[in-house]
Amino acid sequence: MKRSARAIIDTSALRHNLSRCREVAPNSLAMAVIKADAYGHNMLKTAETLSHANGFAVSCITEALELRQARFIHPILVLQGFQTMQGMKAMAEHRLRAVVHDRYQLELLESAPPSIKLDIAIKLDTGMHRLGFPIEQAWTLFERLSKHPNIKPTPWLMTHMACADEPGNSHTQQQIDRFEKYTDGLQAPRSIGNSASILAWPQTHVNWVRPGIMLYGSSPFSHGNARRDGLEAVMTLTAPLISIHTIAKGESIGYGASWTCPDDTRTGVVACGYADGYPRHAPTGTPVWINGKESRILGRVSMDMVVIDLTAIEARIGDPVELWGKHISVDRVAQAAGTISYEILCDVGGLCQHEYV
């Protein structure tokens, strides 16, 4: 049985945000990033909603096979690539494009049977220093792999931006310059842009862009504003009021007695906590929305409940409280909790009801 908290997914907002990506990068194909259960939005339902995307990107083979089993025929990019010969064979069988980023994958390719024919993207490290071959090896790798008997022509070339969420950071331009310098002249499809790059760095609008967090209506920028970026909130996390009390001046609220009432304070208890994906470290003052007004949480977040301020707000038991969504952006909650919206959205797990409208 599901709990009281509900994650309401607005499918029209999902489609709008993909359209926004195409509006910003009209000459690029859009590969919707739906890894990690579509950032907590349900991968298969998100793929169905975004079936007009040009392709999908996922983290691992398991996610990709789930899409194939659901009969999605789109190009699928597997960002972690293959780690075993069995994985390589599965990717070839199901027409998945593997990201090749490490020498052990090259060694596996050398021992692959001739029957394996694989689509790949060569991951080049331009300064992220997470996955990828040194960018200086681009020509050598491309020539080697484009002639490899197990590789279908033509390998893609891709890289990933480390600081694109900080528009004033020169590191992004340095990465772009390195990619252009060392891949110049190679006749291959390219993919650079993530959400922040799509919105702020037109130079990354090459053959394929990879919109991720922007699809879900969250700004990819540090202290960004999704509405200003032309994005619409997709997930609304809501839960009912289950109790209303007036707490006397000088009394404290919640675990650790971390917040003390400066005056007699009318409070409400909301049936949502960190078990439902609400961030435990959200402090007093984190905004919520109830009955047309913005309020705030008081004290520490519990596993199943959070206390909110009902001063000057008319409310009754059962009234819905928006923890984030159309009125309170998930970015504001993330900033208050000292984290990022990616983590918060992914944390809305299986205990919380999901509804699609």
C-alpha positions in Angstrom: 0.0 0.0 0.0 1.3 3.4 -0.9 1.7 6.3 1.5 -0.1 9.6 1.7 2.5 11.6 -0.1 2.0 11.9 -3.9 4.3 12.8 -6.7 2.1 14.2 -9.5 3.9 14.1 -12.9 2.7 16.7 -15.5 3.3 15.0 -18.8 2.5 18.2 -20.8 5.4 19.9 -18.9 7.7 17.1 -19.9 6.8 17.6 -23.5 7.1 21.4 -23.2 10.6 21.1 -21.8 11.7 18.9 -24.7 10.3 21.4 -27.1 12.2 24.1 -25.2 15.4 22.1 -25.8 14.6 22.0 -29.5 13.8 25.7 -29.6 17.2 26.5 -28.1 19.2 24.0 -30.2 17.1 23.7 -33.4 19.8 22.1 -35.5 20.6 19.3 -33.1 19.0 16.0 -32.5 17.7 15.6 -28.9 18.7 12.5 -26.9 16.5 12.6 -23.8 18.4 11.5 -20.7 16.1 9.1 -18.7 18.7 7.3 -16.5 18.0 6.7 -12.8 14.3 6.0 -13.4 14.1 9.3 -15.3 15.4 11.2 -12.3 12.7 9.7 -10.2 9.9 10.3 -12.7 9.5 6.6 -13.9 11.6 5.7 -16.9 9.1 3.9 -19.0 6.3 6.4 -18.5 8.7 9.2 -19.3 10.0 7.4 -22.4 6.4 7.0 -23.5 5.7 10.7 -22.9 8.9 11.7 -24.8 8.5 9.1 -27.5 9.0 11.9 -30.1 12.6 12.4 -28.8 15.3 11.4 -31.3 16.8 9.0 -28.9 17.3 8.1 -25.2 20.4 8.1 -23.0 20.6 5.8 -20.0 23.3 4.8 -17.5 23.6 1.1 -17.8 22.7 -1.9 -19.9 19.9 -2.9 -17.5 18.1 0.3 -18.1 18.5 0.0 -21.8 17.2 -3.5 -21.9 14.1 -2.5 -19.9 13.4 0.0 -22.7 13.9 -2.6 -25.4 11.6 -5.0 -23.6 9.0 -2.3 -23.5 9.4 -2.1 -27.3 11.0 1.3 -27.6 12.9 1.2 -30.9 14.7 4.6 -30.5 18.5 4.9 -30.6 19.7 4.3 -27.0 23.1 5.5 -25.7 24.5 3.6 -22.7 26.6 6.0 -20.9 28.6 3.5 -18.9 29.2 1.3 -21.9 29.9 -2.4 -21.4 32.1 -4.0 -18.8 32.0 -7.7 -19.9 31.9 -9.7 -23.1 28.4 -10.8 -22.1 27.4 -7.1 -21.9 29.0 -6.3 -25.2 27.0 -9.1 -26.9 23.8 -7.9 -25.3 24.4 -4.4 -26.6 25.0 -5.7 -30.1 22.0 -7.9 -30.0 19.7 -5.1 -28.9 21.1 -2.4 -31.1 22.4 -0.3 -28.2 25.1 2.3 -28.6 28.0 1.7 -26.2 30.1 4.5 -24.8 33.7 3.3 -25.0 35.7 5.2 -22.4 38.5 2.9 -21.1 41.3 0.7 -22.4 39.8 -2.5 -20.9 36.9 -2.0 -23.3 39.3 -1.9 -26.2 40.8 -5.2 -24.9 37.4 -6.8 -24.8 36.8 -5.6 -28.4 40.0 -7.3 -29.5 38.8 -10.6 -28.3 35.2 -10.3 -29.6 33.9 -12.8 -32.1 33.4 -11.6 -35.6 29.6 -11.9 -35.3 29.4 -9.0 -32.9 28.6 -5.7 -34.7 28.5 -2.8 -32.3 27.5 0.9 -32.4 29.8 3.0 -30.2 30.5 6.5 -29.0 34.1 7.3 -28.1 34.2 9.2 -24.9 36.9 11.9 -24.9 38.1 13.6 -21.7 38.4 17.3 -22.3 38.7 18.3 -18.6 35.9 16.5 -16.6 38.4 13.8 -15.6 35.7 11.2 -14.8 35.4 8.9 -17.8 37.0 9.1 -21.2 40.3 8.8 -23.2 42.6 11.8 -23.2 41.4 14.2 -25.9 44.9 14.1 -27.5 44.2 10.5 -28.6 41.0 11.4 -30.5 42.5 10.8 -34.0 44.3 7.6 -33.1 41.3 6.1 -31.4 38.9 7.2 -34.2 41.0 5.7 -36.9 41.5 2.5 -35.0 37.9 2.0 -34.1 36.3 3.2 -37.3 38.2 0.4 -39.0 37.6 -2.2 -36.3 35.7 -5.3 -37.7 33.3 -5.3 -34.7 32.4 -1.7 -35.0 29.6 -0.4 -37.2 30.5 2.8 -39.0 30.7 5.4 -37.8 31.7 5.9 -34.2 30.4 9.0 -32.5 32.7 11.4 -30.7 31.5 12.8 -27.3 32.6 14.6 -24.2 31.0 16.0 -21.1 31.1 19.5 -19.6 32.3 19.8 -16.0 31.3 23.5 -15.2 28.6 24.4 -17.7 26.2 25.1 -14.8 28.5 28.1 -14.0 28.1 30.4 -17.1 31.0 32.6 -16.1 33.4 29.8 -15.6 36.1 29.7 -18.3 36.7 26.0 -17.9 33.7 25.2 -20.2 35.2 27.3 -23.1 38.5 25.6 -22.6 36.8 22.2 -22.9 35.0 23.2 -26.0 38.2 24.5 -27.6 40.1 21.3 -26.8 37.3 19.2 -28.3 37.2 21.3 -31.5 41.0 21.3 -31.8 41.6 17.6 -31.4 38.6 16.4 -33.4 38.8 18.9 -36.3 38.7 17.0 -39.6 37.2 13.8 -38.2 34.0 12.9 -40.1 31.9 11.7 -37.2 28.7 12.6 -35.4 29.4 14.5 -32.2 27.6 15.0 -28.9 28.6 17.6 -26.3 25.8 19.5 -24.7 24.1 18.6 -21.5 21.2 20.7 -20.1 23.4 23.6 -18.9 25.4 23.6 -22.1 22.2 23.6 -24.2 20.9 26.7 -22.5 24.1 28.7 -22.1 26.7 27.4 -24.6 25.6 27.4 -28.2 28.9 26.0 -29.3 27.9 22.7 -27.9 24.9 22.4 -30.2 26.4 19.8 -32.4 24.8 16.7 -34.0 23.3 15.4 -30.7 22.5 17.2 -27.5 21.7 15.3 -24.2 19.0 17.2 -22.2 18.7 15.8 -18.7 17.6 17.8 -15.7 16.0 20.5 -17.9 13.5 17.9 -19.1 12.2 17.7 -15.6 11.7 21.4 -15.1 14.7 22.2 -12.9 17.3 24.8 -13.7 20.7 23.2 -14.4 22.5 26.4 -13.2 23.8 27.1 -9.8 21.1 29.4 -8.2 19.2 29.2 -11.5 15.6 30.0 -12.2 13.7 27.4 -14.2 10.9 29.8 -15.3 13.5 32.2 -16.5 15.0 29.4 -18.5 11.6 28.7 -20.1 11.1 25.4 -18.2 8.0 24.1 -16.5 7.9 22.0 -13.3 7.1 18.4 -14.0 6.9 16.9 -10.6 4.7 18.2 -7.8 5.3 16.5 -4.4 2.2 17.0 -2.3 0.9 15.5 1.0 -2.1 16.2 3.3 -2.2 18.0 6.6 -2.9 15.4 9.3 -2.8 17.5 12.5 -3.1 21.2 13.5 -1.9 22.5 16.9 -1.0 25.8 18.5 2.4 25.5 20.3 3.1 27.8 23.2 5.8 30.5 23.1 9.1 29.0 24.3 8.3 25.4 23.4 10.4 23.6 20.8 9.4 21.5 17.8 10.6 18.1 16.5 13.7 16.0 17.1 16.6 17.7 18.7 14.3 20.6 19.8 16.1 22.6 17.1 13.5 25.3 16.7 11.8 27.2 19.5 8.6 29.2 19.1 9.2 32.9 19.6 5.5 33.4 20.1 2.4 31.2 20.3 2.6 29.5 16.9 -0.1 27.7 15.0 1.4 24.7 13.3 0.4 21.8 11.0 1.9 18.4 10.5 2.2 17.1 6.9 2.3 13.4 6.1 5.6 13.5 4.2 9.1 13.0 5.3 12.5 11.7 4.2 11.1 8.2 3.6 9.0 9.8 0.8 12.0 11.6 -0.7 11.8 14.9 1.1 15.3 16.0 2.1 16.1 15.3 5.7 18.5 18.3 5.9 15.9 20.9 4.8 16.1 23.5 7.6 13.5 25.6 9.3 12.4 28.2 6.7 12.4 25.9 3.7 9.3 27.0 1.7 6.1 25.1 1.2 2.7 26.1 -0.4 -0.7 25.7 1.1 -4.1 27.2 0.2 -2.7 29.8 -2.1 0.0 31.0 0.3 3.7 30.3 0.8 4.7 29.0 4.3 7.8 27.3 5.7 8.8 24.2 7.6 9.6 24.3 11.3 12.2 22.1 13.0 13.7 18.9 11.7 12.2 16.7 9.0 11.1 13.3 10.3 10.9 10.0 8.5 7.2 10.4 7.8 6.2 13.9 8.8 7.2 17.5 8.6 5.9 20.5 10.7 4.9 23.7 8.9 4.0 27.2 10.0 0.2 28.0 9.7 0.4 31.5 11.1 -2.2 33.6 9.3 -3.1 30.7 7.0 -6.6 29.2 7.0 -6.2 25.4 6.9 -8.1 22.2 7.8 -7.2 18.6 8.3 -6.8 17.0 4.8 -5.8 20.1 3.0 -3.0 19.4 0.4 0.4 20.9 1.0 2.8 21.4 -1.9 6.4 20.5 -0.9 7.6 21.5 -4.3 6.1 21.8 -7.8 4.3 24.6 -9.7 4.5 27.2 -6.8 7.6 26.1 -4.9 10.4 25.1 -7.3 12.4 22.0 -6.4 15.5 24.2 -6.9 14.5 26.4 -4.0 14.1 23.3 -1.8 17.4 22.0 -2.9 19.2 25.2 -2.2 17.7 25.4 1.3 18.7 21.8 2.0 22.3 22.4 0.7 22.0 19.9 -2.2 20.9 19.8 -5.8 17.5 19.1 -7.4 18.9 16.0 -9.2 19.4 14.2 -5.8 16.0 15.3 -4.4 14.0 14.2 -7.5 15.8 10.8 -7.6 15.0 10.3 -3.9 11.2 10.3 -4.5 11.2 6.5 -4.5 8.8 3.6 -4.5 7.0 4.4 -1.2 5.5 7.6 -2.7 2.4 7.4 -4.9 3.1 8.5 -8.5 0.3 10.0 -10.6 0.5 11.1 -14.2 -1.7 13.9 -15.6 
